[in-house]
Amino acid sequence: MEERIKVSNLVKRFGTFTAVHDVSFTVHENEFFSLLGPSGCGKTTTLRCISGLEQPTEGEIHISGQLVTSPEKNVMVPPERRGIGMVFQNYAVWPHMTVEQNMSYPLRLAKRPKEEINAKMAYLLDLLELEGLERRFPSELSGGQQQRVALGRALSTDPRVMLLDEPLSNLDAKLREQMRFELKDIQRKTGISILYVTHDQVEAMAMSDRVAVMNSGKVVQEGAPHDIYETPKDKFVADFIGTMNFVPCSVTGKTEKGIDIRLRGGAEFGLDGSSVNKGDYILAIRPEDIILGTEQGVECEVDVRIFLGNVIEYRVRIGEDLLRVQTNSSMRFEPGDRTRAFIQNGLVFPK
């Protein structure tokens, strides 16, 4: 599979502060790849280095096989010659230009033939579902429509890759959800490679083929969304991706299938698939991996119930610990009810 972006041992320092530390990853042809992490983790700085808006301290960047950045080799290709399209958080559409003028601006700037511009605009207006809005100004558009205009402008020059920096963060929740589907659909139809920067794990998990989770300037885990969700590499990734319960525990022994666990209040159960030595650990459990109302499992008491539509979320007390549990809406318990909780999956991390 052809490499569209290759980042090798990227380092970016601002004075004595290292914002990006030895970051390496590859984005392949037709791939939706996300850099995911909290604010200040280095993901936007990494994107700016790839775009050419920031010069790294060390490392190399290739785009479609071409070396575009290398401080060691004194290579720094300007952004306009990298074959990239960029979409920013704030849309950055010209308020005094119409939809069509905004989208065609890069082509007009390059003095492309009128026939080519018209054909490209017809294609993009159809692709982005903006037909009939060609003569409107940004102030007459919704946030989602303005974001599609920004996408159209970035796509107009047929870039080899698209770089998107938190493009949905200014939209309301329902519009963000809609735009996730639209972005993925546009990527599928155009076949373009996308590098997407976000702090929103739902966005990254919903749209990406692969995700690189960043923390403190480093990539701490890379893989398919379901792999990162199901087998987080460390406690940071487990906490950042999805909802997770963390409780202190002791591993008291090993079994043929896994390990024996004891919680602070004395509750004991087996955990399959883990293999660690005896000692004190942190047990991580997803809310959906706790089943209530079973004949087996540990005793618990329902503390709080919250109705969320298709699921009900409970907070249950097991010994000294409070844990979040999610069940389907047909499973009903009242606060104060005593039942059993079967923990069907979990992970242990060092304290």
Sequence and secondary structure as in RCSB ss.txt:
>XXXX:A:sequence
MEERIKVSNLVKRFGTFTAVHDVSFTVHENEFFSLLGPSGCGKTTTLRCISGLEQPTEGEIHISGQLVTSPEKNV
MVPPERRGIGMVFQNYAVWPHMTVEQNMSYPLRLAKRPKEEINAKMAYLLDLLELEGLERRFPSELSGGQQQRVA
LGRALSTDPRVMLLDEPLSNLDAKLREQMRFELKDIQRKTGISILYVTHDQVEAMAMSDRVAVMNSGKVVQEGAP
HDIYETPKDKFVADFIGTMNFVPCSVTGKTEKGIDIRLRGGAEFGLDGSSVNKGDYILAIRPEDIILGTEQGVEC
EVDVRIFLGNVIEYRVRIGEDLLRVQTNSSMRFEPGDRTRAFIQNGLVFPK
>XXXX:A:secstr
  EEEEEEEEEEEETTEEEEEEEEEEEETT EEEEE  TTSSHHHHHHHHHTSS  SEEEEEETTEEEEETTTTE
E  GGGS EEEE TT    TTS HHHHHHHHHHHTT  HHHHHHHHHHHHHHTT TT TT  GGGS HHHHHHHH
HHHHHTT  SEEEEESTTTTS HHHHHHHHHHHHHHHHHH  EEEEEES HHHHHHH SEEEEEETTEEEEEE H
HHHHHS SSHHHHHHSS  EEEEEEEEEE SSEEEEEETTS EEEEET    SEEEEEEE GGGEEES SSSEEE
EEEEEEE SSEEEEEEEETTEEEEEEEETT    TT EEEEEE   EEEE 
